[in-house]
Amino acid sequence: MILVVDTETTGIPSAEWARVVEIGGVVLDQQYEEVDTFTSLMYPDVLDQRAERSLAYNNIAYADVLAARHTSE
């Protein structure tokens, strides 16, 4: 089995305010066939108007991030 993990952020990593807001993954078998997937939104410690463009680019609703579990939990 192979696990492929991806994250979505609120900006480029060099931006001091950029945070991870989504993590997702795909489990593949030895023939690279999809076995399972997962995705989870998280509410980061820094989230302001600078994040809106990145969220929109990744098709993530600002309201959905606000409703997600906070990263401190």
C-alpha positions, 0 to 999 in steps of 0.5 A: 500500500502507498499513501499519497498526502497533500495539503492546502494552505492559506498562502505560500510557505514563506509568508509568515501568516500562511497556514495549512487549512486542509489535509487529504490523502489517497491510499493506493494498492500495488497496482496504483489503484485507489483503495481509499481517500480522506480529506479534512479541513482545519481552522488554523491559528491565523486566518484573515482576509489574506487567506481568501484568495488562496482558499478560493483558488483551492475551492475551499469556502471560508465559512467551511474553514471557520466551521472546522476543528481548530488546530489547537484541538 
